[in-house]
Each structure stands twice: as structure tokens, then as C-alpha cells.
Amino acid sequence: MIINKTPALLDFEKELAPIVGRIDQLQNDPDAGSVQEVSDEMMRLEKQQQSELRKLYRNLDSWNCCKVARHPDRPHTKDYIEEIFTDFTELHGDRMYADDKALIGGMARFDDVPVMVIGHQKGRGTEGRIACNWGMPHPEGYRKALRLLRIAERFKLPVISFIDTPGAFCGVGAEERGMSHAIGVNLAALATLQTRIIAVVIGEGGSGGALAIGVCDELLMFENSIYSVISPEGCASILWKSGNGTAEQAANALQMRARDLHKRDLVDKIIPEAIGGAHRNPDLAAKNLADALRSSLKNLFSQQLETCLAKRTKKLREYGVFSERRS
């Protein structure tokens, strides 16, 4: 797992800058003092940093939660695959056009159980992000996912999908190659796929680009992840004709945090993160993810497949159902 000991500070975390700066100084300055003095001050600073983070993250609003979900150091699909799965064999291409690096997948073992893993990949560093198109798949990415889903169905492999995308790529080429059709086919396939499916929102889940691998039996979300029909910026540009100026207002209106969705029974489980986000302790995030997957798989395998499919259908039919009250 990639561990960044001094992650980039978000704008609402800027008050931590002096503490982080002093910690970096102590770590890199050989003349900072004796070993005991440095150790004591490091311990004091770490406690101070944890205390400040608790205050900042105690009741994180949707807009700041969105920033945490998008943090460049946040663990990605490949990080979790390397950490909690074994014998991962990546499968490439949609057998029609190309291999989309924004959506990866293949067969692996989880606790020695064969599974099919699928997930968005944002890439790391400039070259990696360009290669992965910042986690925005083209139609061939979703067609690759469909191919892997059908393999999983054929061999009765449970599917574990990791959602982390701002949305499907909306370029001209993607539209020409049938983006809406690719997403629609995946939604229909997942709704009736004859195997068990777990989806996990590990960062941001945006619109149909997320849902195209997100229809499932159990939906899990990291506590600082987001899941929404549209990005706050996109919502703001449609409703108020202003992208950045009213994005914060849009984020709060969308109620896209894990806790908001869990209250509405749209999310089955919330996976805890370290104080300050998964990027501050990726190993803990991976451990908590593994525990949550273990619990979900145990629950799904305790039920007949027909029962899982019936519950999946019921869950899908209840999305969007509401009752109107007159005051």
C-alpha cells in the first residue's frame, strides 16, 4: 500500500500547516536535537495534530467530504487489490475496440475464495492520471466490465466492485462509440446477474459512470466517500448556471455523504476511516475494507442465490419511492 506520511493539506485543513511543517522539520533535520528531545516533541505534535483533525472531521459537511473523497493521495482500486487480494490476474480489453485503463478487473482470491474484482482506477502522478483518464471510463471500459461480469456469472464467482469515478467520460469519441448504450446494458446485466455482487464506494461515485458497476446485493461506502447522481459542480451549473460559485450549496443539497445515504437505506454499511481520511492511514483503510467484505460475503453466502436476486430486485424497485405529505 502506498503510504504518504505528509499528505497534501486540503483548504479546510490549513490550520494544521504549522504542525505538519514542524513534524517535517524534525524528521528531516539531523540537528533538531537529541533523539529523546525529538521523540518527545514528535509525540506531542502528533497528539496535537490528531486533536485538531478530530475537531475538523467531527461533523464534516458534504462539500468538505467531497474534497476528502477526491484527495490525490487517497487509496485507489489497485492499492486495495494489492493489499487484500491474492493471485490477482488482470484481464484486458473489451474484445471490440480497446483496453480502457480507467476501469480494471480480473480474477483473484479473497481469503482463498475465488472472486471477480472490478474497479475504477484514477491513476497516480501526471502520467498515470492521463493514462487512466482521471478515472473516467470510455464505453470500452464498461464493455470490458460486462465481459468480466459474464465470466463471473458463468463460474459463479462473487463480484466485488470498487467505485471511484467523477463519472463516465463525456467526450465526442465516447458518445460516438455508444456510452449510453454501454452503461444501460451494464445496468440491465447487473440487475439480473446470477451471482452475488458487493459494491464499495472507495472515493467518489458519480452518476451513471459509477452505477454501471454499482448495482449490487450489498452496497458499502467508506465514511468520507461520496455517491451522487451528479457532481456538485455539475449540479450547480445546471441549477444556478454557476459551477464553482455555488458548488458548496449544491453539495449540501445533494446529501451525498455515506451517513446521509445510510439514513435513507441506500447504503448497507459504512466502512470507518482513520481520523483525517483514508489517505492518512491506508493500511487501516485496507484492514477495515477487508473486514467489511468478509462480513458481507459471509452474509450473502448464508442465503440462497435466488434469495439474493429477489432482494436485489426489491431494492432496485424501491429506489426513488417516496410519499408526499401535506402540511
Order of alpha helices (4+ residues) and beta strands (2+ residues): alpha-alpha-alpha-alpha-beta-beta-beta-alpha-alpha-beta-alpha-alpha-beta-alpha-beta-beta-alpha-alpha-alpha-beta-alpha-alpha
